[in-house]
Amino acid sequence: MIDECMEGNIDLVITKSISRFARNTLNCLQYIRQLKDKNISVYFEKENINTMDAKGEVLLTIMASLAQQESQSLSQNVELGLQYRYQQGKVQVNHKRFMGYTKDEDGNLIIVPEEAEIIKRIYREYLEGQSLVGIGRGLEKDGILTAAGKPRWRPESVKKILQNEKYIGDALLQKTVTVNFLTKKQVKNEGHLPQYYVENSHEAIIPKELFLQVQEEIHRRSNIYTGEGKNKQIYSSKYALSAITFCGDCGDIYRRTYWNIHGRKEFVWRCVTRIEQGPEVYKNRTVKEDELYGAVMTAINKLLAGGNNMIKTLEENIHAVIGETTEYQISEINNLLEEKQKELIRLANKGKDYEHLADEIDELRDKRQLLLVEDASLSGENEQINELIEFIRKNKFRTLEYDDKLVRKIIQSVTVYEEHFVISFKSGIEMEI
């Protein structure tokens, strides 16, 4: 409409009220002055103001200011209403670009089975050693679209899925806050307002223990430092032994490289510190790729040769893990949290001080989080041991050849010493080769 006015197609604007004409005082006066320059008047029916009157702009400034205050008050009321809903544990989720879920007729989140399988695939492949880029490329190759319906999967989109607590049935509320009621600008909530964590708000796609294993793996990959200066490295999943093969002398990782022998490449693995500082400073040994792969497969085949005896040892490990469960402690904290949260809401509704209670709740949540991580770690160990038992049952007495996928699944780390290797399995078993 303003463009039409500027082009001379309109000579009078009639509007119901100031609040309908502009969002705030600044915009309102700016448009009115632009129109006055073109000799176009604006008439506000509700307030009976004509901008071409002598007193029109003075009265308009006052009325527009009042309208802005009303708008601000409404915005604050909406914010308070949302915070109250959050305190009650009522979850609102925009499901339009939320892969894995939709809403039923009552507005509750429900799982979309086909999309849930994509989410499970992403989590599984990440724990099997795939990089964010690798997972995305695999999805693109299979013609799977993103939640926005786009063919390209960006690494950050994959990471958001891996870090989204809603896939375990929980919801962190008030992740963002509105810092300007006029522009509606939102920023990440970094202490501006309280956040509310609602557990079991909807059906989960990913088990909690699996989710926490993924968070640990994300942390591990983002904290790979190599070289004498311990420079941060980008995780690569191109080779299964990347980032899990370590120097027994300095603790740095081994990297795949090659020797050029008469124009022929021979692939070897070398300590990054030695690569950067040279053999004069660090004399950690170089390992031929065939030798490294051979050591790993010797350990795996020894495991299989152990047959039933090895299975018995692993089952004993499971019993040890089960004996360390933290389930009872977590249940006790949950009951205590429920009581204190009800008390906090009661105090808040009465306008009484609840700061001390909020601090207690924060401490209990921190304690519970530590226990949940510990419990997830134990559950993860249990699951990995069971997977290894099943692997032995299927392959006992067979001799297997090197396979990247197999190594990603069962090997935790390889440590290279001068005279031997130590192969650590994800179940906790170690073998010296």
C-alpha positions as CSV (number, residue, x, y, z in Angstrom):
1,M,0.0,0.0,0.0
2,I,2.8,2.4,0.9
3,D,4.4,1.7,-2.5
4,E,1.1,2.6,-4.2
5,C,1.0,5.8,-2.3
6,M,4.5,6.7,-3.2
7,E,3.6,6.2,-6.9
8,G,0.7,8.6,-6.6
9,N,-2.1,6.0,-7.0
10,I,-3.6,6.8,-3.6
11,D,-4.5,10.2,-2.1
12,L,-6.2,9.2,1.2
13,V,-5.6,6.3,3.5
14,I,-8.5,5.3,5.9
15,T,-7.6,2.8,8.6
16,K,-9.5,1.4,11.6
17,S,-7.0,2.3,14.3
18,I,-3.4,3.1,15.1
19,S,-2.6,-0.4,16.1
20,R,-3.8,-1.7,12.7
21,F,-1.7,0.8,10.8
22,A,1.8,0.1,12.4
23,R,3.4,-2.2,14.9
24,N,5.1,0.6,16.9
25,T,5.4,4.4,17.4
26,L,8.6,4.7,15.2
27,N,7.1,2.9,12.2
28,C,3.8,4.7,12.6
29,L,5.3,8.2,12.6
30,Q,7.8,7.3,9.8
31,Y,5.0,6.2,7.4
32,I,2.8,9.2,8.3
33,R,5.6,11.7,7.6
34,Q,6.5,9.9,4.3
35,L,2.8,10.2,3.2
36,K,2.5,13.8,4.4
37,D,5.5,14.7,2.1
38,K,3.4,13.3,-0.7
39,N,0.4,15.3,0.5
40,I,-1.5,12.1,1.5
41,S,-3.5,12.1,4.7
42,V,-4.2,9.2,6.9
43,Y,-7.5,9.0,8.8
44,F,-7.9,6.8,11.9
45,E,-11.5,5.9,12.4
46,K,-11.4,4.7,16.0
47,E,-9.3,7.6,17.3
48,N,-11.0,10.2,15.0
49,I,-7.5,11.5,13.9
50,N,-6.7,13.1,10.6
51,T,-3.0,13.5,10.0
52,M,-3.5,16.7,8.0
53,D,-5.0,18.5,11.0
54,A,-2.7,20.9,12.9
55,K,-3.0,18.9,16.1
56,G,-3.1,15.6,14.3
57,E,0.5,14.6,14.6
58,V,0.8,15.6,18.3
59,L,-2.2,13.6,19.3
60,L,-1.0,10.8,17.0
61,T,2.3,10.6,18.8
62,I,0.5,10.2,22.2
63,M,-1.9,7.6,20.9
64,A,0.8,5.6,19.1
65,S,2.9,5.5,22.2
66,L,-0.1,4.2,24.2
67,A,-0.7,1.5,21.5
68,Q,3.0,0.5,21.7
69,Q,2.7,0.1,25.5
70,E,-0.4,-2.1,25.0
71,S,1.5,-4.2,22.5
72,Q,4.4,-4.6,24.9
73,S,2.0,-5.6,27.7
74,L,0.4,-8.2,25.5
75,S,3.8,-9.6,24.5
76,Q,4.8,-9.8,28.2
77,N,1.5,-11.6,29.0
78,V,2.2,-14.1,26.3
79,E,5.7,-14.7,27.6
80,L,4.3,-15.2,31.2
81,G,1.7,-17.6,29.9
82,L,4.3,-19.7,28.1
83,Q,6.5,-19.8,31.2
84,Y,3.5,-21.0,33.3
85,R,2.9,-23.7,30.7
86,Y,6.5,-24.7,30.9
87,Q,6.4,-24.9,34.7
88,Q,3.4,-27.2,34.3
89,G,5.4,-29.4,32.0
90,K,3.1,-28.7,29.0
91,V,5.1,-29.3,25.8
92,Q,4.6,-27.4,22.5
93,V,6.6,-28.7,19.6
94,N,6.6,-27.5,16.0
95,H,6.4,-30.8,14.1
96,K,6.3,-29.5,10.6
97,R,10.1,-29.9,10.2
98,F,10.6,-32.4,12.9
99,M,11.6,-35.8,11.4
100,G,10.2,-38.8,13.1
101,Y,7.0,-37.3,14.6
102,T,3.7,-35.8,13.7
103,K,0.7,-34.7,15.8
104,D,-2.6,-36.5,16.4
105,E,-6.0,-34.8,16.5
106,D,-5.4,-33.9,20.1
107,G,-2.1,-32.2,19.4
108,N,0.0,-35.0,20.9
109,L,3.3,-36.1,19.3
110,I,3.1,-39.5,17.7
111,I,5.8,-41.4,15.8
112,V,5.9,-41.7,12.0
113,P,7.4,-45.3,11.6
114,E,9.1,-44.7,8.3
115,E,10.8,-41.5,9.5
116,A,11.7,-43.1,12.8
117,E,13.7,-45.7,11.0
118,I,15.8,-42.9,9.4
119,I,16.5,-41.5,12.8
120,K,17.5,-44.9,14.2
121,R,19.8,-45.4,11.1
122,I,21.5,-42.0,11.8
123,Y,22.2,-42.9,15.5
124,R,23.4,-46.5,14.6
125,E,25.8,-45.4,11.8
126,Y,27.3,-42.7,14.1
127,L,28.1,-45.2,16.8
128,E,29.5,-47.5,14.1
129,G,32.1,-44.9,13.3
130,Q,30.5,-42.9,10.4
131,S,31.2,-39.2,10.3
132,L,28.5,-36.6,10.0
133,V,29.4,-36.0,6.3
134,G,29.5,-39.8,5.7
135,I,26.0,-40.3,7.2
136,G,24.6,-37.4,5.1
137,R,26.1,-38.8,1.9
138,G,24.6,-42.2,2.6
139,L,21.2,-40.7,3.1
140,E,21.5,-38.7,-0.1
141,K,22.6,-41.8,-2.1
142,D,19.5,-43.6,-0.9
143,G,17.3,-40.7,-2.0
144,I,16.1,-39.9,1.5
145,L,14.9,-36.3,2.0
146,T,15.5,-34.0,5.0
147,A,12.6,-33.0,7.3
148,A,12.4,-29.8,5.1
149,G,12.0,-32.0,2.0
150,K,15.4,-31.1,0.6
151,P,17.7,-33.7,-1.0
152,R,21.0,-32.4,0.6
153,W,21.9,-33.4,4.1
154,R,24.2,-30.9,5.8
155,P,26.5,-32.2,8.6
156,E,24.9,-29.7,11.1
157,S,21.5,-31.1,10.3
158,V,22.7,-34.6,11.1
159,K,24.3,-33.3,14.3
160,K,21.1,-31.6,15.4
161,I,19.3,-34.9,15.1
162,L,22.0,-36.6,17.2
163,Q,21.7,-34.0,19.9
164,N,17.9,-33.6,20.0
165,E,16.6,-34.8,23.4
166,K,13.1,-35.1,22.0
167,Y,14.1,-38.4,20.3
168,I,14.4,-40.0,23.8
169,G,10.9,-38.8,24.7
170,D,12.0,-35.7,26.7
171,A,11.8,-32.0,25.9
172,L,13.9,-29.0,26.9
173,L,11.6,-26.0,27.0
174,Q,12.5,-22.3,26.4
175,K,15.7,-23.0,24.4
176,T,15.3,-19.5,22.9
177,V,14.0,-16.2,24.2
178,T,12.5,-13.1,22.6
179,V,14.8,-10.2,23.5
180,N,12.8,-7.4,21.6
181,F,9.0,-7.4,21.6
182,L,8.9,-5.1,18.6
183,T,11.2,-7.0,16.2
184,K,10.3,-10.4,17.8
185,K,14.1,-11.2,17.6
186,Q,14.9,-14.5,19.3
187,V,18.3,-15.6,20.7
188,K,19.6,-18.7,22.3
189,N,18.6,-18.8,26.0
190,E,22.0,-18.6,27.8
191,G,20.7,-17.8,31.3
192,H,18.2,-15.1,30.2
193,L,15.3,-17.1,31.6
194,P,14.9,-20.5,33.3
195,Q,14.7,-23.6,31.2
196,Y,12.4,-26.5,31.9
197,Y,13.3,-30.2,31.2
198,V,10.2,-32.4,30.9
199,E,10.9,-36.2,31.0
200,N,8.7,-38.8,29.2
201,S,6.6,-36.1,27.5
202,H,6.0,-38.3,24.5
203,E,7.0,-41.7,23.0
204,A,10.7,-42.2,22.4
205,I,12.4,-43.3,19.2
206,I,15.9,-43.7,20.7
207,P,16.6,-45.4,24.0
208,K,18.2,-43.0,26.6
209,E,21.3,-45.1,27.1
210,L,21.9,-45.1,23.3
211,F,21.4,-41.3,23.2
212,L,23.9,-40.7,26.0
213,Q,26.5,-43.0,24.3
214,V,26.1,-40.8,21.2
215,Q,26.7,-37.6,23.3
216,E,29.9,-39.2,24.7
217,E,31.0,-40.1,21.2
218,I,30.3,-36.5,20.0
219,H,32.4,-35.2,22.9
220,R,35.2,-37.7,22.1
221,R,35.4,-36.8,18.5
222,S,35.3,-33.0,19.2
223,N,38.2,-33.4,21.5
224,I,40.8,-35.2,19.4
225,Y,44.1,-33.4,19.8
226,T,47.3,-34.4,18.0
227,G,50.9,-33.3,17.7
228,E,53.3,-31.8,20.2
229,G,51.1,-28.6,20.5
230,K,48.0,-30.8,20.7
231,N,46.3,-29.2,17.8
232,K,42.6,-30.0,17.4
233,Q,41.9,-32.4,14.5
234,I,38.7,-33.1,12.5
235,Y,37.4,-36.6,13.0
236,S,37.6,-38.8,9.9
237,S,35.7,-42.0,9.4
238,K,37.4,-42.9,6.1
239,Y,39.4,-45.7,7.8
240,A,38.0,-47.7,10.8
241,L,41.3,-47.4,12.7
242,S,41.5,-43.6,12.3
243,A,41.4,-41.8,15.7
244,I,41.4,-45.1,17.7
245,T,45.0,-46.1,17.1
246,F,47.4,-44.6,19.7
247,C,51.1,-44.4,20.4
248,G,52.1,-46.3,23.5
249,D,54.9,-43.9,24.0
250,C,53.4,-40.4,23.8
251,G,49.7,-41.2,23.6
252,D,49.2,-39.4,20.3
253,I,47.1,-40.9,17.5
254,Y,48.5,-42.8,14.5
255,R,47.7,-41.5,11.1
256,R,47.6,-43.4,7.7
257,T,50.3,-42.3,5.3
258,Y,52.6,-44.0,2.8
259,W,56.2,-44.7,1.7
260,N,57.1,-44.2,-2.0
261,I,59.2,-47.2,-2.9
262,H,60.4,-47.0,-6.5
263,G,57.2,-45.3,-7.6
264,R,55.0,-47.8,-5.6
265,K,53.0,-46.7,-2.6
266,E,53.2,-48.8,0.5
267,F,50.7,-47.7,3.2
268,V,51.9,-47.4,6.7
269,W,50.6,-45.9,10.0
270,R,52.8,-43.4,12.0
271,C,52.5,-41.4,15.2
272,V,51.4,-37.8,14.4
273,T,53.9,-36.4,16.8
274,R,56.7,-38.2,14.9
275,I,55.3,-37.0,11.5
276,E,55.4,-33.4,12.8
277,Q,58.6,-33.4,14.8
278,G,60.6,-35.9,12.8
279,P,62.4,-39.2,13.7
280,E,65.3,-37.3,15.3
281,V,63.0,-36.1,18.1
282,Y,60.5,-39.0,18.4
283,K,61.5,-42.6,17.5
284,N,58.0,-44.1,17.8
285,R,57.9,-47.0,15.3
286,T,56.1,-46.9,12.0
287,V,53.7,-49.8,11.4
288,K,53.0,-51.3,8.0
289,E,49.3,-51.4,7.3
290,D,49.3,-55.2,6.8
291,E,51.0,-55.6,10.1
292,L,48.4,-53.4,11.9
293,Y,45.4,-55.1,10.3
294,G,47.0,-58.5,11.0
295,A,47.3,-57.6,14.8
296,V,43.7,-56.5,15.0
297,M,42.4,-59.7,13.2
298,T,44.7,-61.9,15.3
299,A,43.0,-60.5,18.4
300,I,39.5,-60.9,16.9
301,N,40.2,-64.5,15.8
302,K,41.6,-65.3,19.3
303,L,38.4,-64.1,20.7
304,L,36.4,-66.4,18.5
305,A,38.7,-69.3,19.2
306,G,37.9,-68.9,22.9
307,G,34.4,-70.0,22.1
308,N,32.2,-71.0,25.1
309,N,35.0,-70.1,27.6
310,M,35.1,-66.6,26.3
311,I,31.3,-66.3,26.3
312,K,31.3,-67.4,30.0
313,T,33.8,-64.7,30.8
314,L,31.7,-62.1,29.1
315,E,28.6,-63.2,30.9
316,E,30.4,-62.8,34.2
317,N,31.2,-59.2,33.1
318,I,27.5,-58.6,32.5
319,H,26.6,-59.7,36.0
320,A,29.2,-57.3,37.3
321,V,27.7,-54.5,35.3
322,I,24.2,-55.3,36.5
323,G,25.3,-55.2,40.1
324,E,26.4,-51.6,39.7
325,T,23.0,-50.2,38.5
326,T,22.0,-46.7,39.7
327,E,18.3,-47.2,38.9
328,Y,17.2,-47.0,42.6
329,Q,19.1,-43.8,43.2
330,I,17.6,-42.2,40.1
331,S,14.1,-43.2,41.1
332,E,14.6,-41.6,44.6
333,I,15.8,-38.3,43.1
334,N,12.8,-38.3,40.6
335,N,10.3,-38.6,43.5
336,L,12.1,-35.8,45.4
337,L,12.2,-33.6,42.3
338,E,8.5,-34.1,41.8
339,E,7.7,-32.9,45.3
340,K,10.0,-29.9,45.2
341,Q,8.7,-28.8,41.7
342,K,5.1,-28.9,43.0
343,E,6.2,-26.8,46.0
344,L,8.0,-24.3,43.8
345,I,4.9,-23.8,41.6
346,R,2.8,-23.3,44.8
347,L,5.2,-20.6,46.1
348,A,5.3,-19.0,42.6
349,N,1.6,-18.8,42.4
350,K,1.4,-17.1,45.8
351,G,4.1,-14.6,44.8
352,K,6.5,-15.9,47.5
353,D,10.3,-16.3,47.2
354,Y,11.3,-19.6,45.8
355,E,15.0,-19.0,44.9
356,H,16.3,-21.4,47.5
357,L,14.0,-24.1,46.2
358,A,15.0,-23.5,42.6
359,D,18.7,-24.0,43.7
360,E,17.8,-27.3,45.4
361,I,16.0,-28.4,42.2
362,D,19.1,-27.5,40.1
363,E,21.4,-29.5,42.4
364,L,19.1,-32.5,42.3
365,R,18.9,-32.3,38.5
366,D,22.7,-32.1,38.2
367,K,23.0,-35.2,40.5
368,R,20.5,-37.1,38.5
369,Q,22.2,-36.2,35.3
370,L,25.5,-37.7,36.6
371,L,23.7,-40.8,37.6
372,L,21.9,-41.1,34.3
373,V,25.2,-40.8,32.5
374,E,26.7,-43.5,34.7
375,D,23.6,-45.7,34.2
376,A,23.7,-45.2,30.5
377,S,27.4,-46.1,30.5
378,L,26.7,-49.3,32.3
379,S,23.7,-50.1,30.0
380,G,26.0,-49.4,27.1
381,E,28.7,-51.7,28.4
382,N,26.0,-54.4,28.9
383,E,24.7,-54.0,25.4
384,Q,28.2,-54.1,23.9
385,I,29.0,-57.3,25.8
386,N,25.8,-58.9,24.6
387,E,26.6,-57.9,21.0
388,L,30.1,-59.5,21.4
389,I,28.6,-62.7,22.8
390,E,26.2,-62.9,19.9
391,F,29.1,-62.3,17.5
392,I,31.2,-65.1,19.1
393,R,28.2,-67.5,18.9
394,K,27.7,-66.9,15.2
395,N,31.4,-67.0,14.3
396,K,33.2,-69.2,16.8
397,F,35.9,-71.4,15.4
398,R,35.9,-69.4,12.1
399,T,38.9,-67.4,10.9
400,L,37.8,-63.9,9.7
401,E,39.6,-61.5,7.4
402,Y,40.0,-57.7,8.1
403,D,36.8,-55.7,7.6
404,D,36.3,-52.0,8.4
405,K,32.7,-52.5,9.4
406,L,33.5,-55.3,11.8
407,V,36.4,-53.2,13.4
408,R,34.1,-50.2,13.9
409,K,31.6,-52.4,15.6
410,I,33.7,-54.2,18.2
411,I,37.1,-52.5,18.6
412,Q,37.5,-49.7,21.1
413,S,41.2,-48.8,20.5
414,V,44.6,-50.1,19.4
415,T,47.8,-49.1,21.2
416,V,51.1,-49.5,19.4
417,Y,54.2,-50.3,21.5
418,E,57.7,-51.0,20.3
419,E,57.4,-54.8,20.5
420,H,53.6,-55.4,20.6
421,F,50.1,-54.1,20.2
422,V,47.3,-53.9,22.8
423,I,43.8,-54.4,21.3
424,S,40.9,-53.2,23.4
425,F,37.4,-54.4,22.6
426,K,34.3,-52.3,23.3
427,S,33.2,-55.0,25.8
428,G,36.2,-54.1,28.1
429,I,38.4,-57.1,27.1
430,E,42.0,-56.4,26.2
431,M,44.5,-58.6,24.3
432,E,48.2,-58.2,23.9
433,I,49.4,-59.2,20.4
